[in-house]
């Protein structure tokens, strides 16, 4: 069977190609990918090539398919897995397999599986590690965004506080405490706000900062102060572009600092600001993965010693985190659409991936069976003046607070795709 896919050959070398898949083995599964969400991790892999920890050294002669935030339908099930999976079943994948201690992952390391493809072969280890997850949501894009949402769930679970007088760690954020999310209105920051407002363990106060007022205003419309209050959280959005010191942040905390501070931009000054506002036993979570392996920032070790401040970081979530997010989406507690600002077809992937840091907005959602340039949802209205499809898409998104939605996906796939 033929597939079309975007393959990585080395640094800055992505190619959209059509090629034959090998014959599926009895311990594999053949599947159709419908949607994939572009991730900054794919940009890093494309910029680093074989130097990336998850990309094989022989990628130049054995190219890998990129994309690891994908959702689709099972086409054929090998004999080994026929009692667990069936054709027609929707699926999502947890790419962090951790198979036999390896860093290999779909979207980085494999020749025949990745999100930026039309058809893929899911290898045995994905099922062995329980990383092929059933998805029952209405829209495929929700299954694509389960992976980035799981990264958010995982980072909150990894945070910890000490138990005074013992050597035990209490895992998770401080319930009812003060939390700050710095540089937090990008796509993953929005996901973090949505998760922490709707999960069982919440802070009492949450402040979210950024230096872009437009992005702050959008975040406040999507995840409002009123919505937070309904869930028992006092929420504030703060523009720190012109703040010469940390006074406004500390005032919001009642002057005592923050129990949990998350950093969503790999910027030294933001890390140092986070360190400076930690309360006693405060946990600094460095969420933003830097592209520079030598990235560093100053940290107050006096407070480490005398106030018990500490740092944690995570890179991705695990299968349990992903299952949690799929469940929360199913119960209407998480809205994956808040992440999406652009849609496009498979042909848009190479350029968009290599330019990802330059493209404003949130998640770029790719539908692999359609032909469409990367298009911002905010541009639908203008395109709709000459294209009836975009006029309808604009109408649907405008009625949904400017967000992508299941009905828009259905119409796009019906009009432009082959699924």
C-alpha positions as CSV (number, residue, x, y, z in Angstrom):
1,X,0.0,0.0,0.0
2,X,1.2,3.5,-0.8
3,X,1.3,6.4,1.6
4,X,2.1,10.1,1.4
5,X,4.2,11.4,4.2
6,X,6.6,14.1,5.3
7,X,10.0,12.5,6.0
8,X,13.1,13.8,7.8
9,X,16.4,13.2,6.0
10,X,18.6,15.5,8.1
11,X,19.0,19.0,9.4
12,X,16.5,21.3,7.8
13,X,15.6,18.6,5.3
14,X,11.9,17.6,5.2
15,X,10.4,16.1,2.0
16,X,6.8,15.3,1.2
17,X,7.0,12.0,-0.7
18,X,4.8,9.1,-1.8
19,X,6.2,5.6,-1.2
20,X,5.2,2.0,-0.6
21,X,4.7,0.7,2.9
22,X,6.0,-2.8,3.6
23,X,3.6,-5.7,4.1
24,X,2.0,-5.5,7.6
25,X,3.2,-8.2,10.0
26,X,1.0,-10.2,12.3
27,X,2.0,-8.2,15.3
28,X,1.3,-4.8,13.6
29,X,-1.7,-2.6,12.8
30,X,-2.4,-0.7,9.6
31,X,-4.0,2.7,10.1
32,X,-5.2,5.8,8.4
33,X,-4.0,9.1,9.9
34,X,-6.7,11.9,9.7
35,X,-5.2,14.7,11.8
36,X,-1.9,15.8,13.3
37,X,-1.0,18.8,15.3
38,X,2.4,20.4,14.7
39,X,4.6,20.5,17.7
40,X,7.7,22.6,18.5
41,X,9.4,19.3,19.3
42,X,9.2,18.4,15.6
43,X,10.8,21.7,14.7
44,X,13.7,20.8,17.1
45,X,14.0,17.4,15.5
46,X,14.0,19.0,12.0
47,X,16.6,21.6,13.0
48,X,18.9,19.1,14.7
49,X,18.5,16.0,12.5
50,X,20.6,13.1,13.6
51,X,21.9,15.1,16.5
52,X,18.5,14.9,18.1
53,X,18.2,12.2,20.8
54,X,15.2,10.6,19.3
55,X,16.3,10.7,15.6
56,X,18.4,7.7,14.4
57,X,21.9,8.4,13.2
58,X,21.2,6.8,9.8
59,X,18.2,9.1,9.1
60,X,19.8,10.3,5.9
61,X,19.5,6.8,4.3
62,X,16.5,5.6,6.3
63,X,14.3,8.7,6.6
64,X,11.7,8.9,9.4
65,X,8.1,10.2,9.3
66,X,7.6,13.3,11.5
67,X,4.6,14.2,13.6
68,X,3.7,12.7,16.9
69,X,0.3,14.3,17.8
70,X,-2.0,12.4,15.6
71,X,-5.4,10.7,15.5
72,X,-7.0,8.4,12.9
73,X,-8.8,5.2,12.2
74,X,-7.6,1.6,12.3
75,X,-7.8,-0.1,8.9
76,X,-6.4,-3.6,9.5
77,X,-5.4,-5.5,12.6
78,X,-2.6,-8.2,12.8
79,X,-3.5,-11.5,14.3
80,X,-1.7,-10.8,17.6
81,X,-4.0,-7.8,18.4
82,X,-7.3,-8.9,17.0
83,X,-8.8,-9.4,20.5
84,X,-8.0,-5.8,21.5
85,X,-8.4,-3.7,18.4
86,X,-10.8,-3.7,15.4
87,X,-11.0,-2.0,12.0
88,X,-12.9,1.3,12.1
89,X,-11.8,2.1,15.6
90,X,-10.6,5.6,16.3
91,X,-7.2,5.9,18.0
92,X,-4.7,8.3,19.5
93,X,-1.1,7.4,20.3
94,X,1.2,8.2,23.3
95,X,4.5,8.6,21.4
96,X,6.7,8.3,24.5
97,X,6.9,4.5,24.4
98,X,9.9,4.0,26.7
99,X,10.2,0.6,25.1
100,X,13.1,-1.4,26.7
101,X,14.6,1.9,27.8
102,X,14.8,3.4,24.3
103,X,13.9,7.0,23.4
104,X,12.5,5.8,20.1
105,X,9.1,7.4,19.4
106,X,6.6,7.6,16.6
107,X,7.1,10.9,14.8
108,X,10.9,10.9,15.3
109,X,12.4,7.5,15.0
110,X,10.3,5.3,12.7
111,X,10.2,4.9,8.9
112,X,6.6,3.8,8.7
113,X,4.8,5.6,11.5
114,X,4.3,9.3,12.2
115,X,1.5,11.8,12.2
116,X,2.3,13.6,9.0
117,X,1.3,10.8,6.8
118,X,-1.9,9.4,5.1
119,X,-1.4,5.8,6.1
120,X,1.0,4.2,8.6
121,X,2.0,0.9,10.1
122,X,1.8,0.9,13.9
123,X,4.6,-1.4,15.2
124,X,4.2,-4.0,17.8
125,X,5.9,-2.0,20.6
126,X,3.2,0.6,20.6
127,X,0.6,-1.9,21.6
128,X,3.0,-3.8,23.9
129,X,3.5,-0.6,25.9
130,X,-0.3,0.1,25.9
131,X,0.4,3.3,24.0
132,X,-2.3,2.8,21.3
133,X,-5.3,4.4,22.9
134,X,-8.9,4.1,21.9
135,X,-10.5,7.5,21.2
136,X,-14.3,7.9,21.2
137,X,-14.5,11.7,20.7
138,X,-16.6,13.2,17.9
139,X,-13.7,15.2,16.3
140,X,-10.4,13.8,15.2
141,X,-8.6,17.0,16.3
142,X,-9.4,16.2,19.9
143,X,-7.4,12.9,19.6
144,X,-4.5,14.8,18.1
145,X,-4.4,17.2,20.9
146,X,-4.6,14.6,23.6
147,X,-0.8,14.2,23.5
148,X,0.1,17.9,24.2
149,X,-2.6,18.0,26.8
150,X,-1.0,14.9,28.5
151,X,2.3,16.9,28.7
152,X,0.4,19.5,30.7
153,X,-1.2,16.9,33.0
154,X,2.2,15.2,33.5
155,X,4.0,18.4,34.4
156,X,1.4,19.2,37.2
157,X,1.7,15.6,38.5
158,X,5.5,15.9,38.6
159,X,5.5,19.0,40.9
160,X,6.1,18.4,44.5
161,X,6.3,19.8,48.0
162,X,8.1,18.7,51.1
163,X,6.6,17.3,54.3
164,X,8.1,19.3,57.1
165,X,10.0,17.1,59.6
166,X,10.3,14.2,57.2
167,X,12.0,13.2,54.0
168,X,8.8,12.6,52.2
169,X,7.7,14.5,49.1
170,X,4.0,15.3,48.6
171,X,3.4,15.0,44.9
172,X,1.4,17.6,42.9
173,X,0.8,21.3,43.3
174,X,-0.2,22.8,46.7
175,X,-3.9,22.5,46.8
176,X,-5.5,25.9,47.5
177,X,-2.1,27.6,47.3
178,X,-0.7,30.4,45.1
179,X,0.3,29.6,41.5
180,X,1.9,31.6,38.7
181,X,2.2,30.6,35.1
182,X,4.7,32.9,33.4
183,X,4.7,33.5,29.6
184,X,1.6,31.5,29.8
185,X,-0.8,32.4,27.0
186,X,0.8,30.4,24.2
187,X,-0.9,27.2,23.2
188,X,0.5,25.0,25.9
189,X,0.0,27.8,28.5
190,X,-3.7,27.8,27.6
191,X,-3.8,24.1,27.9
192,X,-2.2,24.4,31.4
193,X,-4.8,27.0,32.5
194,X,-7.7,24.9,31.2
195,X,-6.4,21.8,32.9
196,X,-5.6,23.4,36.3
197,X,-9.0,25.1,36.4
198,X,-10.9,21.8,35.8
199,X,-8.8,19.1,37.4
200,X,-9.5,17.9,41.0
201,X,-6.4,19.5,42.6
202,X,-6.6,23.3,42.1
203,X,-4.7,26.3,43.4
204,X,-6.6,29.0,45.3
205,X,-5.1,31.8,43.3
206,X,-3.6,31.7,39.8
207,X,-1.9,34.6,38.0
208,X,-1.0,34.2,34.3
209,X,1.6,36.6,32.7
210,X,2.8,37.5,29.2
211,X,4.2,40.5,27.4
212,X,1.6,40.5,24.6
213,X,-1.6,42.2,25.5
214,X,-3.5,40.8,22.5
215,X,-2.6,37.2,23.5
216,X,-3.6,38.0,27.1
217,X,-7.0,39.4,26.0
218,X,-7.6,36.3,23.9
219,X,-6.8,34.0,26.8
220,X,-9.1,36.0,29.1
221,X,-12.0,35.6,26.6
222,X,-11.4,31.8,26.3
223,X,-10.6,31.0,29.9
224,X,-12.3,33.8,31.8
225,X,-12.0,35.0,35.3
226,X,-15.6,34.2,35.8
227,X,-15.1,30.6,34.7
228,X,-12.2,30.2,37.1
229,X,-14.3,31.6,40.0
230,X,-17.0,29.0,39.2
231,X,-14.3,26.4,39.8
232,X,-13.0,28.0,43.0
233,X,-9.9,29.7,41.6
234,X,-9.2,33.5,41.8
235,X,-7.6,34.2,38.3
236,X,-5.8,37.2,37.0
237,X,-4.0,38.0,33.8
238,X,-1.0,40.3,34.0
239,X,1.1,42.1,31.4
240,X,4.7,42.1,32.6
241,X,6.1,43.9,29.6
242,X,6.6,47.2,31.5
243,X,7.1,45.8,35.0
244,X,10.6,46.8,36.2
245,X,10.2,44.6,39.3
246,X,8.1,41.8,40.7
247,X,5.9,44.0,43.0
248,X,2.6,43.4,41.1
249,X,3.2,39.6,41.1
250,X,4.0,39.4,44.8
251,X,1.0,41.7,45.6
252,X,-1.3,39.2,44.0
253,X,0.2,36.4,46.2
254,X,-0.6,38.5,49.3
255,X,3.1,39.2,49.6
256,X,4.2,35.7,50.6
257,X,5.2,34.4,47.1
258,X,4.0,31.5,45.1
259,X,3.9,27.8,46.0
260,X,4.0,26.7,42.3
261,X,5.5,28.7,39.4
262,X,5.5,27.3,35.8
263,X,7.8,28.8,33.1
264,X,6.4,28.5,29.6
265,X,9.2,30.3,27.7
266,X,12.9,29.3,27.6
267,X,14.1,32.8,28.4
268,X,16.6,33.3,31.2
269,X,15.0,36.5,32.6
270,X,11.6,34.6,32.9
271,X,13.3,31.7,34.7
272,X,15.0,34.2,37.1
273,X,11.7,36.0,37.7
274,X,10.1,32.7,38.5
275,X,12.9,32.0,41.0
276,X,12.5,35.4,42.6
277,X,8.8,35.0,43.4
278,X,8.9,31.5,45.0
279,X,7.5,31.1,48.4
280,X,9.1,28.8,51.0
281,X,9.1,25.3,49.7
282,X,8.1,26.7,46.3
283,X,8.3,24.5,43.2
284,X,9.6,26.0,40.0
285,X,8.5,24.0,37.0
286,X,10.5,24.6,33.8
287,X,8.0,23.4,31.2
288,X,9.5,25.1,28.1
289,X,12.1,22.9,26.4
290,X,14.9,25.0,25.0
291,X,16.5,24.3,21.6
292,X,19.9,25.4,22.9
293,X,21.5,22.6,24.9
294,X,23.6,25.2,26.8
295,X,20.6,27.2,28.0
296,X,21.0,28.3,31.6
297,X,19.8,30.9,34.0
298,X,20.7,32.2,37.5
299,X,19.1,30.5,40.5
300,X,19.1,31.6,44.1
301,X,20.8,28.8,46.0
302,X,20.5,30.6,49.3
303,X,16.8,30.0,49.1
304,X,17.3,26.4,48.0
305,X,19.2,25.8,51.2
306,X,17.2,27.9,53.7
307,X,13.7,28.1,52.1
308,X,13.5,24.7,50.4
309,X,12.8,26.1,46.9
310,X,13.3,23.5,44.2
311,X,13.0,22.9,40.4
312,X,11.3,20.2,38.4
313,X,10.9,19.7,34.7
314,X,9.2,17.2,32.4
315,X,9.4,16.3,28.8
316,X,6.1,14.9,27.7
317,X,3.4,13.0,29.6
318,X,2.9,9.3,30.1
319,X,0.1,6.9,29.0
320,X,-1.8,7.5,32.3
321,X,-1.6,11.3,31.7
322,X,-3.0,10.8,28.2
323,X,-5.8,8.5,29.3
324,X,-6.7,11.1,31.9
325,X,-6.9,13.9,29.3
326,X,-9.0,11.7,26.9
327,X,-11.3,11.1,29.8
328,X,-11.6,14.7,30.8
329,X,-12.2,15.7,27.1
330,X,-15.0,13.0,27.0
331,X,-16.6,14.5,30.1
332,X,-16.4,18.1,28.7
333,X,-13.8,19.3,31.2
334,X,-11.1,20.1,28.7
335,X,-11.6,21.9,25.5
336,X,-8.8,21.0,23.0
337,X,-10.0,23.7,20.5
338,X,-8.5,26.4,22.6
339,X,-5.1,25.4,21.3
340,X,-5.9,25.6,17.6
341,X,-5.3,28.8,15.6
342,X,-4.4,27.4,12.1
343,X,-5.4,24.5,9.9
344,X,-3.8,23.1,6.8
345,X,-3.1,20.1,4.6
346,X,-0.2,17.7,4.4
347,X,1.6,19.9,1.8
348,X,1.9,22.7,4.3
349,X,3.9,20.6,6.8
350,X,7.5,21.0,5.6
351,X,7.6,24.8,5.5
352,X,5.3,25.2,8.5
353,X,7.5,22.9,10.6
354,X,10.7,24.6,9.7
355,X,9.2,28.0,10.4
356,X,7.2,27.1,13.4
357,X,8.7,29.6,15.9
358,X,8.1,32.5,13.4
359,X,4.4,31.7,12.8
360,X,2.2,33.5,15.4
361,X,-0.7,31.9,17.2
362,X,-1.2,28.5,18.8
363,X,-1.4,25.0,17.4
364,X,-1.2,24.3,13.7
365,X,-3.6,21.5,12.9
366,X,-2.9,19.4,9.8
367,X,-5.5,17.2,8.0
368,X,-3.4,14.8,6.1
369,X,-5.9,13.9,3.4
370,X,-6.6,17.4,2.2
371,X,-4.8,19.9,0.1
372,X,-4.8,23.3,1.8
373,X,-2.2,26.0,2.6
374,X,-1.7,26.7,6.3
375,X,-4.6,29.1,7.1
376,X,-5.3,31.1,10.3
377,X,-8.8,30.8,11.7
378,X,-8.7,34.6,12.0
379,X,-8.3,34.8,8.2
380,X,-11.4,32.6,7.5
381,X,-13.7,35.7,7.2
382,X,-11.5,37.3,4.5
383,X,-11.1,34.1,2.6
384,X,-14.8,33.5,2.8
385,X,-15.5,36.6,0.7
386,X,-14.4,34.5,-2.4
387,X,-14.6,30.9,-1.1
388,X,-18.0,29.6,0.2
389,X,-16.3,26.8,2.2
390,X,-14.4,29.4,4.2
391,X,-17.5,31.5,4.6
392,X,-19.2,28.5,6.3
393,X,-16.1,27.7,8.4
394,X,-15.9,31.3,9.6
395,X,-19.6,31.2,10.5
396,X,-19.2,28.0,12.6
397,X,-16.0,29.2,14.3
398,X,-17.4,32.7,15.0
399,X,-20.4,31.0,16.7
400,X,-17.9,29.0,18.8
401,X,-16.0,32.0,20.4
402,X,-13.6,32.1,17.4
403,X,-12.5,28.5,18.0
404,X,-12.2,25.5,15.7
405,X,-15.0,22.9,16.3
406,X,-16.2,19.4,15.4
407,X,-18.8,20.7,12.9
408,X,-16.1,22.7,11.1
409,X,-13.9,19.6,10.9
410,X,-16.7,17.5,9.4
411,X,-17.4,20.1,6.7
412,X,-13.7,20.5,5.8
413,X,-13.2,16.8,5.5
414,X,-16.4,16.3,3.5
415,X,-15.5,19.1,1.1
416,X,-11.8,18.8,0.8
417,X,-10.7,15.4,1.9
418,X,-11.0,11.7,1.1
419,X,-12.0,10.4,4.5
